[in-house]
Amino acid sequence: DAKTTQPPSMDCAEGRAANLPCNHSTISGNEYVYWYRQIHSQGPQYIIHGLKNNETNEMASLIITEDRKSSTLILPHATLRDTAVYYCIVASGGSYIPTFGRGTSLIVHP
Amino acid sequence: DTGVSQDPRHKITKRGQNVTFRCDPISEHNRLYWYRQTLGQGPEFLTYFQNEAQLEKSRLLSDRFSAERPKGSFSTLEIQRTEQGDSAMYLCASSQYRGAETQYFGPGTRLLVL
C-alpha cells in the first residue's frame, strides 16, 4: 500500500499556480518526500524532494508542514506542458524502496 | 550525459516465451532500479542494485522474473515463460546514492504477451 494519499485528479488554468497536495501521515524521521511526474507514455521525471525544509528549484516549490505529515507541490505558472500524473512518494535514503501509488492527474487547460 | 536508455522499446511475444530487457544507466550512477507499470497504475518497484549487488529482490513478482547487473553497469531483466498478465511497461531508473535519491528514468520497454 502507498504511504501517501493524493487526490486522483485536479485541473488548473494555464498561467495560474497549481497546488498539488499530498498526505503522508505515517512518515518517519529519516524519510524524504519526493515528487515525480509522468507525461503520457514516458518514464517518470524527477521534480523535487525535501526532508524538513521547504525547497524550491527551477521547476517547482515544495512546502512541507512542520509536523511533516503533509506537503504541497506548487507549480507557480502552470503551462499546458505541465499536464501529467504527479506522484508524491516517501522513502528513506538507506533502504530506498519507493511506493508510487496512483498519483494526481493534473490537467492544465487554456 | 545521454540519460537512461532501455532496449527494446517495444516487445511482442507469445505466451510461454522468454524475454530479456536491457537497461543502460547514466554512467556514474551506482544504483539501478527496475519497475513495472500497468495501465492506470503508478510504477511498481521490482528490484534494485547498488553497483553489482542486488540489494532487494523480494518484490520480484515471481520466480519467473530475474535481474542481473554483472559488472555494475548495464542491467538485464528476464521474464521466463511469459504469461498474458506480464503485459506491462517495464521501467528502469538509475541514481547516484548520496543519502537522498534522485532517480532518472528511462523511456521504458512496453511488453505485450499474446
gemmi code that builds the backbone of each chain (N, CA, C; Angstrom):
import gemmi

chains = {
    "A": [
        ("ASP", (0.844, -1.196, 0.000), (0.000, 0.000, 0.000), (0.880, 1.247, 0.000)),
        ("ALA", (0.380, 2.281, -0.714), (1.118, 3.518, -0.787), (1.171, 4.161, 0.588)),
        ("LYS", (2.277, 4.839, 0.871), (2.408, 5.551, 2.127), (1.838, 6.943, 2.020)),
        ("THR", (1.389, 7.321, 0.855), (0.899, 8.676, 0.628), (-0.522, 8.632, 0.084)),
        ("THR", (-1.243, 9.745, 0.286), (-2.592, 9.899, -0.245), (-2.648, 11.176, -1.053)),
        ("GLN", (-3.113, 11.060, -2.298), (-3.223, 12.205, -3.186), (-4.619, 12.208, -3.821)),
        ("PRO", (-5.133, 13.405, -4.144), (-6.403, 13.416, -4.887), (-6.187, 12.801, -6.265)),
        ("PRO", (-7.170, 12.086, -6.788), (-6.961, 11.414, -8.079), (-6.824, 12.377, -9.247)),
        ("SER", (-7.462, 13.526, -9.179), (-7.370, 14.450, -10.305), (-7.548, 15.886, -9.836)),
        ("MET", (-6.973, 16.795, -10.619), (-7.109, 18.232, -10.397), (-7.016, 18.912, -11.741)),
        ("ASP", (-7.532, 20.134, -11.797), (-7.317, 20.906, -13.009), (-6.912, 22.320, -12.628)),
        ("CYS", (-6.316, 22.999, -13.593), (-5.742, 24.313, -13.340), (-5.759, 25.092, -14.643)),
        ("ALA", (-5.974, 26.393, -14.543), (-5.916, 27.235, -15.728), (-4.472, 27.580, -16.049)),
        ("GLU", (-4.170, 27.614, -17.327), (-2.827, 27.970, -17.781), (-2.431, 29.334, -17.228)),
        ("GLY", (-1.191, 29.417, -16.722), (-0.689, 30.659, -16.160), (-0.938, 30.822, -14.673)),
        ("ARG", (-1.831, 30.010, -14.148), (-2.114, 30.057, -12.715), (-1.202, 29.077, -11.979)),
        ("ALA", (-1.154, 29.240, -10.667), (-0.397, 28.302, -9.847), (-1.195, 27.010, -9.657)),
        ("ALA", (-0.503, 25.902, -9.766), (-1.104, 24.601, -9.463), (-0.558, 24.141, -8.121)),
        ("ASN", (-1.454, 23.846, -7.193), (-1.064, 23.398, -5.858), (-1.536, 21.962, -5.664)),
        ("LEU", (-0.598, 21.046, -5.613), (-0.938, 19.628, -5.519), (-0.634, 19.126, -4.104)),
        ("PRO", (-1.665, 18.675, -3.388), (-1.455, 18.239, -2.012), (-1.088, 16.768, -1.908)),
        ("CYS", (-0.461, 16.427, -0.785), (-0.099, 15.038, -0.513), (-0.108, 14.836, 0.996)),
        ("ASN", (-0.775, 13.788, 1.433), (-0.759, 13.417, 2.843), (0.177, 12.233, 3.046)),
        ("HIS", (1.024, 12.348, 4.041), (1.947, 11.253, 4.395), (2.051, 11.207, 5.905)),
        ("SER", (0.937, 10.863, 6.541), (0.825, 10.978, 7.997), (1.709, 9.992, 8.743)),
        ("THR", (2.152, 8.920, 8.081), (2.980, 7.922, 8.777), (4.465, 8.071, 8.451)),
        ("ILE", (4.842, 9.202, 7.907), (6.245, 9.406, 7.523), (7.144, 9.301, 8.750)),
        ("SER", (8.290, 8.685, 8.575), (9.232, 8.563, 9.681), (10.345, 9.591, 9.523)),
        ("GLY", (11.147, 9.716, 10.590), (12.086, 10.822, 10.661), (13.136, 10.855, 9.580)),
        ("ASN", (13.504, 9.692, 9.049), (14.569, 9.654, 8.051), (14.043, 9.551, 6.618)),
        ("GLU", (12.762, 9.719, 6.442), (12.174, 9.609, 5.104), (12.030, 10.978, 4.445)),
        ("TYR", (12.445, 11.011, 3.207), (12.301, 12.199, 2.387), (10.948, 12.166, 1.668)),
        ("VAL", (10.484, 13.332, 1.274), (9.322, 13.446, 0.390), (9.847, 13.764, -1.008)),
        ("TYR", (9.442, 12.975, -1.980), (9.854, 13.164, -3.377), (8.619, 13.386, -4.235)),
        ("TRP", (8.812, 14.178, -5.249), (7.767, 14.358, -6.253), (8.337, 14.038, -7.631)),
        ("TYR", (7.556, 13.266, -8.358), (7.859, 12.946, -9.754), (6.611, 13.231, -10.577)),
        ("ARG", (6.787, 13.359, -11.863), (5.634, 13.441, -12.735), (5.862, 12.558, -13.950)),
        ("GLN", (4.755, 12.161, -14.563), (4.830, 11.279, -15.709), (3.865, 11.778, -16.772)),
        ("ILE", (4.450, 12.183, -17.871), (3.674, 12.586, -19.025), (3.363, 11.326, -19.808)),
        ("HIS", (2.215, 11.287, -20.410), (1.693, 10.083, -21.039), (2.741, 9.340, -21.858)),
        ("SER", (2.894, 8.046, -21.538), (3.756, 7.128, -22.289), (5.246, 7.407, -22.141)),
        ("GLN", (5.619, 8.264, -21.207), (7.040, 8.498, -20.951), (7.399, 7.965, -19.565)),
        ("GLY", (8.703, 7.833, -19.293), (9.133, 7.475, -17.948), (8.930, 8.635, -16.998)),
        ("PRO", (8.767, 8.374, -15.707), (8.618, 9.460, -14.736), (9.823, 10.392, -14.739)),
        ("GLN", (9.560, 11.633, -14.370), (10.587, 12.675, -14.325), (10.654, 13.231, -12.914)),
        ("TYR", (11.853, 13.272, -12.349), (12.048, 13.857, -11.020), (11.712, 15.349, -11.040)),
        ("ILE", (11.043, 15.803, -9.976), (10.759, 17.228, -9.859), (11.546, 17.843, -8.711)),
        ("ILE", (11.350, 17.332, -7.499), (11.911, 17.974, -6.322), (11.815, 17.012, -5.142)),
        ("HIS", (12.628, 17.220, -4.119), (12.479, 16.453, -2.896), (12.852, 17.307, -1.694)),
        ("GLY", (12.428, 16.876, -0.496), (12.751, 17.600, 0.721), (12.633, 16.700, 1.933)),
        ("LEU", (13.252, 17.137, 3.017), (13.204, 16.385, 4.271), (12.353, 17.126, 5.303)),
        ("LYS", (12.745, 18.332, 5.633), (12.008, 19.120, 6.618), (11.689, 20.514, 6.093)),
        ("ASN", (12.672, 21.093, 5.430), (12.527, 22.478, 4.998), (11.829, 22.571, 3.651)),
        ("ASN", (11.251, 23.724, 3.404), (10.685, 23.983, 2.091), (11.814, 24.068, 1.069)),
        ("GLU", (11.519, 23.643, -0.134), (12.530, 23.612, -1.190), (11.971, 24.260, -2.447)),
        ("THR", (12.859, 24.835, -3.214), (12.476, 25.433, -4.500), (13.558, 25.148, -5.514)),
        ("ASN", (13.141, 24.815, -6.720), (14.078, 24.710, -7.835), (13.430, 25.334, -9.064)),
        ("GLU", (14.043, 25.137, -10.206), (13.548, 25.798, -11.415), (12.204, 25.261, -11.873)),
        ("MET", (11.819, 24.101, -11.390), (10.551, 23.510, -11.824), (9.404, 23.837, -10.878)),
        ("ALA", (9.682, 23.799, -9.558), (8.576, 23.846, -8.611), (9.071, 24.230, -7.225)),
        ("SER", (8.095, 24.409, -6.326), (8.381, 24.589, -4.907), (7.705, 23.472, -4.130)),
        ("LEU", (8.341, 23.074, -3.034), (7.795, 22.044, -2.165), (7.633, 22.639, -0.780)),
        ("ILE", (6.405, 22.595, -0.294), (6.099, 23.092, 1.039), (5.767, 21.889, 1.918)),
        ("ILE", (6.527, 21.699, 2.991), (6.312, 20.586, 3.919), (5.834, 21.175, 5.243)),
        ("THR", (4.743, 20.627, 5.784), (4.232, 21.142, 7.051), (5.213, 20.849, 8.176)),
        ("GLU", (5.073, 21.585, 9.249), (6.025, 21.467, 10.341), (6.028, 20.060, 10.942)),
        ("ASP", (4.845, 19.435, 11.016), (4.789, 18.066, 11.546), (5.137, 17.012, 10.489)),
        ("ARG", (5.420, 17.456, 9.288), (5.835, 16.614, 8.151), (4.775, 15.612, 7.725)),
        ("LYS", (3.545, 15.795, 8.142), (2.511, 14.832, 7.789), (1.849, 15.144, 6.448)),
        ("SER", (2.161, 16.266, 5.870), (1.626, 16.580, 4.546), (2.557, 17.551, 3.838)),
        ("SER", (2.373, 17.639, 2.534), (3.177, 18.556, 1.743), (2.362, 19.029, 0.544)),
        ("THR", (2.844, 20.086, -0.079), (2.201, 20.631, -1.272), (3.260, 20.930, -2.314)),
        ("LEU", (3.028, 20.456, -3.512), (3.883, 20.809, -4.644), (3.239, 21.987, -5.346)),
        ("ILE", (4.018, 23.011, -5.597), (3.496, 24.200, -6.251), (4.199, 24.403, -7.592)),
        ("LEU", (3.405, 24.418, -8.660), (3.898, 24.828, -9.973), (3.446, 26.271, -10.139)),
        ("PRO", (4.347, 27.240, -10.075), (3.924, 28.635, -9.931), (3.155, 29.214, -11.118)),
        ("HIS", (3.495, 28.796, -12.307), (2.812, 29.303, -13.505), (2.605, 28.116, -14.444)),
        ("ALA", (1.525, 27.402, -14.229), (1.315, 26.161, -14.979), (1.157, 26.431, -16.480)),
        ("THR", (1.730, 25.535, -17.268), (1.566, 25.582, -18.720), (0.895, 24.294, -19.177)),
        ("LEU", (0.474, 24.282, -20.431), (-0.187, 23.085, -20.966), (0.736, 21.872, -20.882)),
        ("ARG", (2.041, 22.114, -20.977), (3.002, 21.008, -20.922), (3.158, 20.419, -19.525)),
        ("ASP", (2.564, 21.055, -18.535), (2.580, 20.501, -17.186), (1.473, 19.477, -16.973)),
        ("THR", (0.623, 19.270, -17.952), (-0.402, 18.232, -17.854), (0.287, 16.866, -17.758)),
        ("ALA", (0.035, 16.174, -16.650), (0.748, 14.925, -16.360), (0.144, 14.297, -15.104)),
        ("VAL", (0.616, 13.099, -14.774), (0.304, 12.490, -13.486), (1.453, 12.800, -12.529)),
        ("TYR", (1.116, 13.322, -11.374), (2.118, 13.735, -10.379), (2.097, 12.757, -9.207)),
        ("TYR", (3.268, 12.243, -8.894), (3.390, 11.259, -7.824), (4.162, 11.853, -6.648)),
        ("CYS", (3.610, 11.665, -5.469), (4.273, 12.030, -4.228), (4.669, 10.726, -3.555)),
        ("ILE", (5.931, 10.551, -3.213), (6.355, 9.334, -2.538), (7.261, 9.690, -1.368)),
        ("VAL", (7.296, 8.810, -0.391), (8.207, 8.973, 0.741), (9.098, 7.749, 0.802)),
        ("ALA", (10.344, 7.975, 1.074), (11.300, 6.867, 1.153), (12.542, 7.347, 1.880)),
        ("SER", (13.209, 6.403, 2.533), (14.450, 6.744, 3.207), (15.608, 6.512, 2.260)),
        ("GLY", (16.701, 7.201, 2.530), (17.847, 7.099, 1.632), (18.558, 5.768, 1.725)),
        ("GLY", (18.626, 5.212, 2.935), (19.397, 3.987, 3.103), (18.756, 2.777, 2.461)),
        ("SER", (17.462, 2.650, 2.614), (16.753, 1.500, 2.050), (15.637, 2.051, 1.191)),
        ("TYR", (15.985, 2.321, -0.034), (15.083, 3.113, -0.869), (14.182, 2.192, -1.668)),
        ("ILE", (12.988, 1.939, -1.160), (12.010, 1.132, -1.879), (10.772, 1.988, -2.028)),
        ("PRO", (10.695, 2.772, -3.081), (9.596, 3.721, -3.216), (8.288, 3.057, -3.600)),
        ("THR", (7.199, 3.585, -3.068), (5.856, 3.147, -3.436), (5.142, 4.321, -4.081)),
        ("PHE", (4.792, 4.174, -5.347), (4.290, 5.312, -6.112), (2.813, 5.584, -5.936)),
        ("GLY", (1.964, 4.642, -5.755), (0.531, 4.922, -5.732), (0.028, 5.329, -7.108)),
        ("ARG", (-1.188, 5.888, -7.167), (-1.793, 6.261, -8.448), (-1.544, 7.720, -8.820)),
        ("GLY", (-1.102, 8.518, -7.878), (-0.786, 9.906, -8.191), (-2.004, 10.781, -8.441)),
        ("THR", (-1.733, 12.034, -8.788), (-2.764, 13.011, -9.145), (-2.632, 13.344, -10.623)),
        ("SER", (-3.707, 13.171, -11.357), (-3.712, 13.564, -12.764), (-4.054, 15.038, -12.852)),
        ("LEU", (-3.079, 15.838, -13.230), (-3.271, 17.278, -13.363), (-3.527, 17.622, -14.823)),
        ("ILE", (-4.621, 18.297, -15.054), (-4.919, 18.794, -16.396), (-4.850, 20.310, -16.359)),
        ("VAL", (-3.988, 20.863, -17.186), (-3.886, 22.315, -17.322), (-4.646, 22.711, -18.579)),
        ("HIS", (-5.636, 23.584, -18.415), (-6.456, 23.964, -19.562), (-6.219, 25.419, -19.937)),
        ("PRO", (-6.471, 25.733, -21.216), (-6.214, 27.105, -21.692), (-7.093, 28.125, -20.987)),
    ],
    "B": [
        ("ASP", (26.121, 13.343, -20.862), (25.068, 12.608, -20.172), (23.939, 12.330, -21.151)),
        ("THR", (23.822, 11.037, -21.532), (22.802, 10.705, -22.520), (21.549, 10.196, -21.865)),
        ("GLY", (21.480, 10.144, -20.570), (20.291, 9.665, -19.902), (20.247, 8.153, -19.827)),
        ("VAL", (19.173, 7.653, -19.240), (18.963, 6.210, -19.106), (18.336, 5.696, -20.396)),
        ("SER", (18.905, 4.629, -20.931), (18.334, 4.059, -22.146), (17.859, 2.640, -21.878)),
        ("GLN", (16.832, 2.226, -22.616), (16.283, 0.885, -22.478), (16.077, 0.300, -23.867)),
        ("ASP", (16.291, -1.004, -23.935), (16.170, -1.677, -25.210), (15.590, -3.071, -25.005)),
        ("PRO", (14.607, -3.503, -25.807), (13.943, -2.725, -26.843), (12.912, -1.769, -26.248)),
        ("ARG", (12.348, -0.922, -27.067), (11.287, -0.036, -26.594), (9.937, -0.752, -26.594)),
        ("HIS", (9.793, -1.692, -27.514), (8.564, -2.463, -27.602), (8.917, -3.916, -27.847)),
        ("LYS", (8.118, -4.810, -27.242), (8.349, -6.236, -27.453), (6.994, -6.938, -27.471)),
        ("ILE", (6.763, -7.696, -28.527), (5.573, -8.527, -28.617), (6.049, -9.969, -28.615)),
        ("THR", (5.482, -10.785, -27.749), (5.901, -12.163, -27.663), (4.688, -13.065, -27.445)),
        ("LYS", (4.896, -14.340, -27.648), (3.815, -15.290, -27.419), (3.950, -15.876, -26.026)),
        ("ARG", (2.832, -16.216, -25.455), (2.798, -16.806, -24.124), (3.734, -18.008, -24.067)),
        ("GLY", (4.529, -18.075, -22.997), (5.446, -19.188, -22.819), (6.867, -18.895, -23.254)),
        ("GLN", (7.055, -17.832, -24.034), (8.401, -17.468, -24.464), (9.131, -16.692, -23.371)),
        ("ASN", (10.457, -16.710, -23.445), (11.289, -15.917, -22.544), (11.622, -14.582, -23.202)),
        ("VAL", (11.692, -13.533, -22.399), (12.087, -12.224, -22.914), (13.146, -11.636, -21.998)),
        ("THR", (14.013, -10.826, -22.585), (15.059, -10.135, -21.817), (15.094, -8.684, -22.226)),
        ("PHE", (15.134, -7.809, -21.229), (15.196, -6.380, -21.463), (16.524, -5.852, -20.916)),
        ("ARG", (17.035, -4.836, -21.592), (18.308, -4.246, -21.169), (18.105, -2.810, -20.739)),
        ("CYS", (18.872, -2.400, -19.731), (18.866, -1.020, -19.256), (20.308, -0.537, -19.139)),
        ("ASP", (20.595, 0.603, -19.730), (21.892, 1.260, -19.583), (21.691, 2.519, -18.746)),
        ("PRO", (22.256, 2.556, -17.552), (22.028, 3.710, -16.666), (22.933, 4.874, -17.056)),
        ("ILE", (22.736, 5.995, -16.395), (23.667, 7.113, -16.513), (25.011, 6.643, -15.955)),
        ("SER", (26.084, 6.957, -16.624), (27.356, 6.261, -16.425), (27.889, 6.316, -14.991)),
        ("GLU", (27.768, 7.413, -14.286), (28.357, 7.493, -12.957), (27.406, 7.042, -11.851)),
        ("HIS", (26.209, 6.599, -12.216), (25.223, 6.211, -11.212), (25.502, 4.812, -10.678)),
        ("ASN", (25.448, 4.676, -9.340), (25.755, 3.382, -8.746), (24.518, 2.549, -8.438)),
        ("ARG", (23.327, 3.166, -8.449), (22.119, 2.398, -8.184), (21.266, 2.288, -9.444)),
        ("LEU", (20.653, 1.116, -9.591), (19.805, 0.858, -10.753), (18.556, 0.136, -10.278)),
        ("TYR", (17.408, 0.575, -10.773), (16.117, 0.080, -10.313), (15.308, -0.447, -11.496)),
        ("TRP", (14.498, -1.446, -11.209), (13.508, -1.930, -12.166), (12.112, -1.776, -11.563)),
        ("TYR", (11.176, -1.323, -12.424), (9.773, -1.169, -12.049), (8.897, -1.788, -13.132)),
        ("ARG", (7.685, -2.116, -12.745), (6.658, -2.498, -13.712), (5.495, -1.526, -13.560)),
        ("GLN", (4.908, -1.149, -14.688), (3.772, -0.248, -14.636), (2.666, -0.774, -15.540)),
        ("THR", (1.488, -0.977, -14.968), (0.323, -1.368, -15.748), (-0.594, -0.159, -15.909)),
        ("LEU", (-1.513, -0.268, -16.823), (-2.356, 0.859, -17.212), (-3.117, 1.436, -16.029)),
        ("GLY", (-2.982, 2.732, -15.834), (-3.718, 3.415, -14.786), (-3.100, 3.333, -13.404)),
        ("GLN", (-1.964, 2.646, -13.304), (-1.296, 2.490, -12.012), (0.046, 3.203, -12.029)),
        ("GLY", (0.550, 3.502, -10.842), (1.894, 4.041, -10.743), (2.927, 2.943, -10.903)),
        ("PRO", (4.180, 3.312, -11.098), (5.238, 2.299, -11.196), (5.309, 1.447, -9.933)),
        ("GLU", (5.510, 0.155, -10.133), (5.592, -0.807, -9.041), (7.037, -1.287, -8.941)),
        ("PHE", (7.658, -1.056, -7.799), (9.050, -1.420, -7.597), (9.233, -2.938, -7.694)),
        ("LEU", (10.289, -3.369, -8.395), (10.586, -4.788, -8.525), (11.874, -5.168, -7.796)),
        ("THR", (12.957, -4.455, -8.112), (14.256, -4.805, -7.565), (15.219, -3.655, -7.774)),
        ("TYR", (16.350, -3.662, -7.024), (17.355, -2.664, -7.307), (18.752, -3.176, -6.977)),
        ("PHE", (19.741, -2.551, -7.593), (21.151, -2.882, -7.438), (21.912, -1.663, -6.945)),
        ("GLN", (22.892, -1.928, -6.124), (23.912, -0.927, -5.839), (25.212, -1.509, -6.357)),
        ("ASN", (25.743, -0.859, -7.367), (26.848, -1.435, -8.155), (26.380, -2.795, -8.675)),
        ("GLU", (27.131, -3.888, -8.434), (26.679, -5.171, -8.968), (25.847, -5.962, -7.980)),
        ("ALA", (25.710, -5.470, -6.739), (24.968, -6.204, -5.713), (23.466, -5.922, -5.805)),
        ("GLN", (22.707, -7.006, -5.816), (21.249, -6.878, -5.833), (20.780, -6.792, -4.380)),
        ("LEU", (20.361, -5.591, -3.954), (20.082, -5.356, -2.546), (18.665, -5.708, -2.135)),
        ("GLU", (17.767, -5.779, -3.095), (16.383, -6.089, -2.761), (15.766, -6.817, -3.940)),
        ("LYS", (15.326, -8.035, -3.702), (14.685, -8.766, -4.795), (13.412, -9.470, -4.363)),
        ("SER", (12.974, -9.194, -3.140), (11.768, -9.859, -2.660), (10.509, -9.381, -3.365)),
        ("ARG", (10.601, -8.208, -4.032), (9.429, -7.667, -4.702), (9.300, -8.160, -6.144)),
        ("LEU", (10.265, -8.927, -6.619), (10.090, -9.525, -7.937), (8.830, -10.378, -7.911)),
        ("LEU", (8.069, -10.331, -8.977), (6.698, -10.797, -8.961), (6.552, -12.308, -8.834)),
        ("SER", (7.532, -13.042, -9.316), (7.524, -14.486, -9.184), (8.918, -14.971, -9.500)),
        ("ASP", (9.134, -16.278, -9.370), (10.459, -16.811, -9.692), (10.710, -16.854, -11.194)),
        ("ARG", (9.737, -16.446, -11.978), (9.976, -16.332, -13.421), (10.745, -15.050, -13.763)),
        ("PHE", (10.805, -14.129, -12.814), (11.482, -12.850, -13.018), (12.866, -12.909, -12.388)),
        ("SER", (13.862, -12.436, -13.122), (15.200, -12.335, -12.565), (15.902, -11.134, -13.181)),
        ("ALA", (16.838, -10.592, -12.446), (17.595, -9.439, -12.931), (19.058, -9.623, -12.597)),
        ("GLU", (19.896, -9.029, -13.447), (21.343, -9.085, -13.241), (21.952, -7.727, -13.542)),
        ("ARG", (23.075, -7.478, -12.925), (23.895, -6.308, -13.245), (25.350, -6.739, -13.051)),
        ("PRO", (25.856, -7.547, -13.979), (27.100, -8.294, -13.749), (28.339, -7.441, -13.501)),
        ("LYS", (28.471, -6.320, -14.107), (29.672, -5.518, -13.932), (29.366, -4.164, -13.321)),
        ("GLY", (28.192, -4.060, -12.751), (27.828, -2.803, -12.121), (27.518, -1.695, -13.101)),
        ("SER", (27.330, -2.058, -14.368), (26.986, -1.017, -15.345), (25.577, -1.284, -15.850)),
        ("PHE", (25.440, -1.894, -17.031), (24.097, -2.160, -17.546), (23.444, -3.294, -16.770)),
        ("SER", (22.134, -3.409, -16.923), (21.379, -4.463, -16.238), (20.417, -5.109, -17.231)),
        ("THR", (20.075, -6.356, -16.946), (19.054, -7.045, -17.720), (17.968, -7.562, -16.795)),
        ("LEU", (16.759, -7.544, -17.301), (15.601, -8.123, -16.618), (15.055, -9.211, -17.522)),
        ("GLU", (14.968, -10.426, -17.005), (14.473, -11.545, -17.788), (13.157, -12.039, -17.206)),
        ("ILE", (12.232, -12.332, -18.079), (10.977, -12.970, -17.693), (10.913, -14.298, -18.440)),
        ("GLN", (10.847, -15.367, -17.699), (10.751, -16.686, -18.321), (9.282, -17.108, -18.403)),
        ("ARG", (8.999, -17.900, -19.419), (7.647, -18.477, -19.581), (6.580, -17.396, -19.419)),
        ("THR", (6.648, -16.400, -20.269), (5.762, -15.252, -20.131), (4.291, -15.645, -20.116)),
        ("GLU", (3.521, -14.852, -19.402), (2.073, -15.009, -19.313), (1.419, -13.708, -19.768)),
        ("GLN", (0.155, -13.783, -20.128), (-0.523, -12.584, -20.607), (-0.539, -11.491, -19.535)),
        ("GLY", (-0.576, -11.869, -18.283), (-0.564, -10.910, -17.185), (0.750, -10.171, -17.038)),
        ("ASP", (1.773, -10.604, -17.747), (3.057, -9.894, -17.711), (3.053, -8.682, -18.624)),
        ("SER", (2.041, -8.545, -19.445), (1.951, -7.388, -20.345), (1.916, -6.108, -19.525)),
        ("ALA", (2.869, -5.235, -19.785), (3.018, -4.013, -18.982), (4.162, -3.192, -19.565)),
        ("MET", (4.380, -2.028, -18.952), (5.573, -1.236, -19.236), (6.608, -1.565, -18.166)),
        ("TYR", (7.828, -1.850, -18.590), (8.911, -2.128, -17.650), (9.877, -0.943, -17.689)),
        ("LEU", (10.019, -0.321, -16.550), (10.817, 0.902, -16.438), (12.108, 0.638, -15.680)),
        ("CYS", (13.139, 1.299, -16.095), (14.426, 1.259, -15.419), (14.766, 2.675, -14.966)),
        ("ALA", (15.407, 2.795, -13.828), (15.854, 4.094, -13.336), (17.230, 3.936, -12.716)),
        ("SER", (17.988, 5.020, -12.705), (19.289, 4.984, -12.037), (19.447, 6.208, -11.155)),
        ("SER", (20.353, 6.100, -10.194), (20.611, 7.219, -9.293), (22.028, 7.106, -8.751)),
        ("GLN", (22.516, 8.231, -8.253), (23.781, 8.253, -7.542), (23.427, 8.459, -6.083)),
        ("TYR", (23.531, 7.409, -5.289), (23.098, 7.484, -3.900), (24.001, 8.406, -3.099)),
        ("ARG", (23.367, 9.440, -2.510), (24.096, 10.369, -1.635), (23.243, 10.710, -0.441)),
        ("GLY", (22.617, 9.704, 0.153), (21.737, 9.961, 1.286), (20.304, 10.120, 0.840)),
        ("ALA", (20.066, 11.055, -0.053), (18.762, 11.168, -0.688), (18.889, 10.641, -2.101)),
        ("GLU", (17.779, 10.283, -2.683), (17.786, 9.672, -4.008), (17.105, 10.569, -5.016)),
        ("THR", (17.714, 10.763, -6.141), (17.052, 11.377, -7.281), (17.150, 10.369, -8.410)),
        ("GLN", (16.038, 9.780, -8.763), (16.052, 8.747, -9.783), (15.785, 9.353, -11.161)),
        ("TYR", (16.528, 8.854, -12.122), (16.338, 9.238, -13.515), (15.827, 8.013, -14.255)),
        ("PHE", (14.665, 8.163, -14.860), (14.003, 7.040, -15.506), (14.309, 6.983, -16.992)),
        ("GLY", (14.328, 5.761, -17.494), (14.385, 5.554, -18.927), (13.001, 5.630, -19.539)),
        ("PRO", (12.922, 5.457, -20.863), (11.629, 5.571, -21.550), (10.741, 4.344, -21.380)),
        ("GLY", (11.321, 3.246, -20.891), (10.533, 2.039, -20.666), (10.532, 1.092, -21.856)),
        ("THR", (10.239, -0.174, -21.544), (10.008, -1.203, -22.563), (8.572, -1.673, -22.404)),
        ("ARG", (7.817, -1.546, -23.480), (6.419, -1.971, -23.417), (6.316, -3.400, -23.919)),
        ("LEU", (5.852, -4.280, -23.054), (5.738, -5.699, -23.380), (4.286, -6.078, -23.595)),
        ("LEU", (4.038, -6.786, -24.689), (2.713, -7.345, -24.962), (2.873, -8.849, -25.143)),
        ("VAL", (2.178, -9.594, -24.312), (2.215, -11.058, -24.400), (0.892, -11.536, -24.991)),
        ("LEU", (0.998, -12.200, -26.119), (-0.213, -12.670, -26.824), (-0.595, -14.076, -26.402)),
    ],
}
model = gemmi.Model(1)
for chain_id, residues in chains.items():
    chain = gemmi.Chain(chain_id)
    for i, (resn, *xyz) in enumerate(residues, 1):
        res = gemmi.Residue()
        res.name, res.seqid = resn, gemmi.SeqId(i, " ")
        for name, pos in zip(("N", "CA", "C"), xyz):
            atom = gemmi.Atom()
            atom.name, atom.element = name, gemmi.Element(name[0])
            atom.pos, atom.b_iso = gemmi.Position(*pos), 0.0
            res.add_atom(atom)
        chain.add_residue(res)
    model.add_chain(chain)
structure = gemmi.Structure()
structure.add_model(model)
structure.setup_entities()
